Amino acid sequence: MSSTAAIQVQGLVKRYGTKTAVDGIDLTVESGEIFALLGPNGAGKTTTVEILEGYRTATAGQVKVLGFNPATKGSAGQKWRNQIGIVLQSTSDAADLSVFETISHYANYYDNPRNVDQVIDEVGLREKIDAKARELSGGQRRRLDVALGIIGSPQLLFLDEPTTGFDPEARRSFWELITTLKAEGKTILLTTHYLDEAQALADRVGVINNGKIIEIATPQTLGGRNNAPAKVTWLENGVTNQILTKDPTTEVLKLSQRFGGSVPELEVSRPNLEEIYLKMIGELR
Amino acid sequence: MNTLLETLRIGGLRSRIELKQFMRQRESVVFTLFFPVILLFIFGTVFKDTIAPGVTFSQYFVAGMIASGLVNTGFQQLAITIPMERDDGTLKRLRGTPMSVSSYFIGKALLVTFLMIIQTALLLFFGAIVFDLNLPSDPLLWWNFTWLVLLGSACSTVLGIAFSVVPKSGRGASAVVSPIVIILQFFSGVFFVFTSLPSFMQQLAAIFPLKWLTQGMRSVFLPDDFATQEVAGTWELGKTALVLLIWLVLGLIFAIKKFKWSRE
């Protein structure tokens, strides 16, 4: 294991009675990396993440988060929380407090908080600064959650399904925020149901199913995606033609020669991350 | 020492934010702060009798209502709102921050104390102007009043935190907690003169703090010779302090050991 790793997990097991939720996971997330954990509901994602966050204790295995065992109780555990930020799944707390009141109150908990006004700008809630949490839209509410996750200037940020219920525009601007945080050198562990989100943000993705990691790879190479046959489609005689090929460049050159220049409605595509992912999950069912 | 001060400071900040949230929920303000005053009006207006020479029922009732106010603002309020905080994610979010658990408890205790002061002031004020409640002039009685309120608040707070593990959900919490409080009020001599209750009720009530608090408050607000009409023939203040202390310690141990941050 590398010494710069933000998260190190070896042989993690979590059982509830006879049910095994997490069944021997090994995982390393490097410092400064955005790592996305993908998997269907009930696959063990949330259990894994909540063990890393210190909410649950492992049945077996080694867990180190920023060099610390998150299950440590008492004041050492509280101190460690200065360095992590947690954005939970949907919440509805502090409904009667304004955006400013909540964020500035939470800033008090940390040794080294970020500037409250700056955080409000970063998450784009400037116009809603005096609005009560209950008056915010779903997307704005989620931004408040993110603000509370980053107010303590954490080294490591956990994002649990951060954009569920966002419209496409809100999702885009959320992605920009995450990219900014990465540029500041933060490590981010993300769980998501949206494959395009993982593709846009993550340096690496891990697919988890039935409590086991199936594969860890970059979004470009997951499931052999980089070597998967590409689909070339074009229009000829009013009909859309398509072929699957390992060597799309050659096919396109051939077509170009045949048409004597540009090929009508030419498209070259590799299977997207979602198709690969669904295939991976499907094969295991 | 530094961490202790920090814990207290954050506890103070928590009580401020808790109070802000409390005051913004109109139903909680009415239910917790004004309900005892409303009850005082109803009971004081309906029962105009004198229960002993120079002692009206409303006077007896004010003493009981101040005591049960301690149960309302502490035990009842916390045993209902903490499960709600467990459901809406407040507790989980707090758990993920460096805030110490003690600060959370301190914030709750300060909130209860503050609400208690407001509520008691309201009861005394309306009791005095509407029902001619006699306020004690002897400083010793005010001293008794003070320690009864402080010890009662502390006891009520820790028992509320301890009991918050019982309701399965925030939505159902009120249905679990409120009947217990109302039955306790009936048994403990808040709505009726305690000595007129069947003896099994009296004995049952003597296990719980509310009976002792109401009796203690009567020692403050009723003439001293009324003590002869109590079950033991005296005010039993020493025993009251002991019972409250035992509940306080038991509640504290249970609250610290069993507090639930999440539903599962």
Boltz contact constraints between the chains, C-beta under 6 A:
constraints:
  - contact:
      token1: [A, 78]
      token2: [B, 98]
      max_distance: 6.0
  - contact:
      token1: [A, 78]
      token2: [B, 100]
      max_distance: 6.0
  - contact:
      token1: [A, 81]
      token2: [B, 97]
      max_distance: 6.0
  - contact:
      token1: [A, 81]
      token2: [B, 98]
      max_distance: 6.0
  - contact:
      token1: [A, 82]
      token2: [B, 98]
      max_distance: 6.0
  - contact:
      token1: [A, 86]
      token2: [B, 96]
      max_distance: 6.0
  - contact:
      token1: [A, 91]
      token2: [B, 89]
      max_distance: 6.0
  - contact:
      token1: [A, 92]
      token2: [B, 88]
      max_distance: 6.0
  - contact:
      token1: [A, 93]
      token2: [B, 88]
      max_distance: 6.0
  - contact:
      token1: [A, 93]
      token2: [B, 89]
      max_distance: 6.0
  - contact:
      token1: [A, 93]
      token2: [B, 90]
      max_distance: 6.0
  - contact:
      token1: [A, 96]
      token2: [B, 21]
      max_distance: 6.0
  - contact:
      token1: [A, 96]
      token2: [B, 24]
      max_distance: 6.0
  - contact:
      token1: [A, 105]
      token2: [B, 17]
      max_distance: 6.0
  - contact:
      token1: [A, 108]
      token2: [B, 13]
      max_distance: 6.0
  - contact:
      token1: [A, 109]
      token2: [B, 97]
      max_distance: 6.0
  - contact:
      token1: [A, 109]
      token2: [B, 98]
      max_distance: 6.0
  - contact:
      token1: [A, 109]
      token2: [B, 99]
      max_distance: 6.0
